[in-house]
Structure formats: C-alpha cells, structure tokens
Amino acid sequence: MVSKNLKILVIDDDFSMGDACRETLARNGHEVEVTQSGAEGLALFGRWAYDVVLLDLRMPDMDGLSVLHHMREQDPEAVVIIISGHGSIATAVQAMKLGAFDYVAKPFTPAELRQAVAKAGEKRRLERENVYLRSELERRTVSARLIQASESMARVLNTALKVAPTDATVMLTGESGTGKGLLARILHEHSPRQDNPFVPVDCSTLVPTLFESELFGHVKGAFTGAEEDKIGKFELAGGGTLFFDEVGNVSLEMQAKLLKAVEERAICKVGSNRVIRVDARLVAASNQDLGAAVERGVFRKDLFYRLNVVHIHLPPLRERPEDVPLLAEHFLERFRYLNPIRVRGFTPRALESLTRYPWPGNVRELGNAIQRLVVLAARPVIDLADLEAAGTCRLQTGDEAALSLAEVERRHILGTLQRLGGRRSEAARTLGIDRKTLRNKIRKYRLDAEIARLS
C-alpha cells in the first residue's frame, strides 16, 4: 500500500524530530511542512488542505489534545496521527477516542513512520473518492438540484410536482441554462414511469436528413449506410419519457412528421411500412417564444397546441436573485474537492457581487463560474479579488450600479469575447449558453463590428 504525493503537516516542538519526519517522508515524494508551534499549526491547517497531520502531544504553547480538538472542529474528516512519548500512551489512546486516526510511539523507525502515513494516506484517498461519488450521486438525484428560495421557482416546482403523476404533455420554456432539462427529469422521476427510460433528444443538433432515423429508427438497407436495423428514440422511450429539447429548432418539414407521431402515438421505421405503437410521455422545451414562431409561420400551430398542454415557464436567474447565494453554496459544495485549499465559502462582498450580476447564461453559467472560482482560489474564503482574477463578475459601484441589466449583459458578453479573442464557441461555453443564443445576443446588442476588430 503506497500513497504518493501527500501533503503532510508535522507539528512538533522538537526541531530534530520534525526535521527527521520531513527527511523520511520527502524521500517517498511527499510534500512536508513542519512547525514547532501548536498555534501556528492550527493556522496552517485552517488555510491549507493537508492529507495527513503528524501531531505531537506535548508542546509548550498548546497541548496536542487541544490542537486535535480545534482541528476536528474545523474539519471532522481530518486525518491526524499522534506522536507520543513513552509516558503518554494513555493520552494517545484518549486522542484516538477524540478522533485521531492512529499514533506512533517515540522512538519510532522510518519504516514505522512510513507505514503509518501510508495507512493514513489510503484513508484520505478513500474519503476523497467517497466525496466524489457522493457528488456524482447528488448530480444524478435531480430533484435535490432544483435549488430555490424564490417564490417564482417554488411555483415552478409545485406545478411540476402536480403534473408529474399524470401523462399530460408538458412544454417547458425559458432562457438557456435556466434548468429546463433538469425539470424534465424531475417530471419523469416523480411520475409512474420513473423506472422506465428517460430519453432526451437535442433537436438543435439533429441533422434534417437523419431526423426520421433518429426518432423513428430504420431497417437494414433503408438508405446508404443503413447496415443494420436501428431503434429510434420513440421506441427507446417505451413506457418512459421522451424529452424534446429545443423543439423550436425542428424544421417545418420535420414538424409535420413529428406531429403525425405525436397524434397517432405510432411510428413507422424508415424503410418499413409496419406500424409500431409507442407509449411515451412527451415533454418539450424551448428557449424561443413558440407562440411568436407560430405567428411568423415557422412553427406549426397544431404541433404547438399538441405540445403545449401544460406550460411551465422557468424565469431567468436575474429575475430571482435570492436564489443565487443558495446556488453558489450548492455548487461550491459540489466542486470543493477540486482544490487542495479548504475553500469554505464566500465573503459577503463576493456573494453580493454574485447576486447583483445578471447571469446571461443563467444557472449553467453560475455553475461554470463557481467551478472556475474553486479551481483558481488562492484562499479558503472566496473574495472579490478571486472573482476578478477568475474573470467572473465583480461588484458594481458608482455609475455601474445604475446601468440597466441589458447594458451589464452586453458589456459582459463583449468582455468575454474580447478575453477569448472573439472565439464564439468558447465564449458560448464560458457564458453557459449555446451558440445560437450567443448569436442572437450579438445581433441584439449589435456587437458584430466590435467583434470583427478582435479577429
């Protein structure tokens, strides 16, 4: 059992003992920091995330049990090995009861020290793995992720939970990044169909020539390249939920075929006349105003009415700023393991800045920003300087505070494009929106000329 590259803190008032520990452990590739003071050790522990702490029981300024108590208060998962002398074995056992992981009795050999540290390092590795797995489990448990404190989002969730047990077709609308895909999964997971497949279809990426094949499937030989039968999304979602994301991007020709399948609850595979009955609950989503699209003649009225049986609108994040602190803390907890520094939270100024910012990419952009902040953080508590260093929002002052949200959004989009040299795909990812939304915002704010100068 070998644990490589651990960050280790040694707290021992005996200089020669600390030096010997450093030399022994550094040979195994570990990064070792030594201090002779319990108080200084606590200060270091509060700032940096150490994998293992070696703690002497008897020190002049603070006894080891007191240091251990404060460490466990700061971090209940702290992995502490007690260094005990001949006369302090009973105290070492007491320390184990207080949460120490192990102890080594003086005098100990380098091999004994390495073995104790290896065991502690393995424990730390398993803990981090568990943190990651818990994070992944939480990520998959979607209902817990619709974080909200605002009345508007409480109404959204209440409506979703009311309609979820039914088979009613639901239309979700809202800007990119507001959580339409997440809400679609909540509808599925709170329905009688929850044990059957949830099948998402990203209509914005469907190639028109393969639209029917993707949705309805095809038989072998139906067209060039169809070398075997394929099951389409409608069949894959049998007994479950079929989610049409960005349904407004479907062409008029394909809308007619989709309408037929929705009305008849039946399909034919490409290259076959055999009718296949399908049983899937339908949920659709769009970041466009489909009512206006119907008026413009680019979306079929009959399909719109078929999909819009129950309409749920997700408000943008700028209209529910009270949700930002909760979401920020949620994302911080999710991404905390990415940085060895103990990132514990935000200063009030940083949270105020995050709350004031309009978030054009909504929750998705906020999540990306918090992940970036955690990765780049240089201190345990994220402050304004960290926001600015990470290229995230900053607190508005003076004339800036009086700017309209539209102007703040325009400046942020332009600033992001400038920082990325005009690369639109990268800017869209950074902002948490898709390319089409970014293109529409560039047109809305007439940024083309300024972007052209960046190329």
C-alpha positions, 0 to 999 in steps of 0.5 A, a space after each residue: 500500500 503506497 500513497 504518493 504525493 501527500 501533503 503532510 503537516 508535522 507539528 512538533 516542538 522538537 526541531 530534530 524530530 520534525 526535521 527527521 519526519 520531513 527527511 523520511 517522508 520527502 524521500 517517498 515524494 511527499 510534500 512536508 511542512 513542519 512547525 514547532 508551534 501548536 498555534 501556528 499549526 492550527 493556522 496552517 491547517 485552517 488555510 491549507 488542505 493537508 492529507 495527513 497531520 503528524 501531531 505531537 502531544 506535548 508542546 509548550 504553547 498548546 497541548 496536542 489534545 487541544 490542537 486535535 480538538 480545534 482541528 476536528 472542529 474545523 474539519 471532522 474528516 481530518 486525518 491526524 496521527 499522534 506522536 507520543 512519548 513513552 509516558 503518554 500512551 494513555 493520552 494517545 489512546 484518549 486522542 484516538 477516542 477524540 478522533 485521531 486516526 492512529 499514533 506512533 510511539 517515540 522512538 519510532 523507525 522510518 519504516 514505522 513512520 512510513 507505514 503509518 502515513 501510508 495507512 493514513 494516506 489510503 484513508 484520505 484517498 478513500 474519503 476523497 473518492 467517497 466525496 466524489 461519488 457522493 457528488 456524482 450521486 447528488 448530480 444524478 438525484 435531480 430533484 435535490 438540484 432544483 435549488 430555490 428560495 424564490 417564490 417564482 421557482 417554488 411555483 415552478 416546482 409545485 406545478 411540476 410536482 402536480 403534473 408529474 403523476 399524470 401523462 399530460 404533455 408538458 412544454 417547458 420554456 425559458 432562457 438557456 441554462 435556466 434548468 429546463 432539462 433538469 425539470 424534465 427529469 424531475 417530471 419523469 422521476 416523480 411520475 409512474 414511469 420513473 423506472 422506465 427510460 428517460 430519453 432526451 433528444 437535442 433537436 438543435 443538433 439533429 441533422 434534417 436528413 437523419 431526423 426520421 432515423 433518429 426518432 423513428 429508427 430504420 431497417 437494414 438497407 433503408 438508405 446508404 449506410 443503413 447496415 443494420 436495423 436501428 431503434 429510434 428514440 420513440 421506441 427507446 422511450 417505451 413506457 418512459 419519457 421522451 424529452 424534446 429539447 429545443 423543439 423550436 429548432 425542428 424544421 417545418 418539414 420535420 414538424 409535420 412528421 413529428 406531429 403525425 407521431 405525436 397524434 397517432 402515438 405510432 411510428 413507422 421505421 424508415 424503410 418499413 411500412 409496419 406500424 409500431 405503437 409507442 407509449 411515451 410521455 412527451 415533454 418539450 422545451 424551448 428557449 424561443 417564444 413558440 407562440 411568436 414562431 407560430 405567428 411568423 409561420 415557422 412553427 406549426 400551430 397544431 404541433 404547438 397546441 399538441 405540445 403545449 398542454 401544460 406550460 411551465 415557464 422557468 424565469 431567468 436567474 436575474 429575475 430571482 436573485 435570492 436564489 443565487 447565494 443558495 446556488 453558489 453554496 450548492 455548487 461550491 459544495 459540489 466542486 470543493 474537492 477540486 482544490 487542495 485549499 479548504 475553500 469554505 465559502 464566500 465573503 459577503 462582498 463576493 456573494 453580493 457581487 454574485 447576486 447583483 450580476 445578471 447571469 446571461 447564461 443563467 444557472 449553467 453559467 453560475 455553475 461554470 463560474 463557481 467551478 472556475 472560482 474553486 479551481 483558481 482560489 488562492 484562499 479558503 474564503 472566496 473574495 472579490 479579488 478571486 472573482 476578478 482574477 477568475 474573470 467572473 463578475 465583480 461588484 458594481 459601484 458608482 455609475 455601474 450600479 445604475 446601468 440597466 441589466 441589458 447594458 451589464 449583459 452586453 458589456 459582459 458578453 463583449 468582455 468575454 469575447 474580447 478575453 477569448 479573442 472573439 472565439 464564439 464557441 468558447 465564449 458560448 461555453 464560458 457564458 453557459 449558453 449555446 451558440 445560437 443564443 450567443 448569436 442572437 445576443 450579438 445581433 441584439 446588442 449589435 456587437 458584430 463590428 466590435 467583434 470583427 476588430 478582435 479577429 
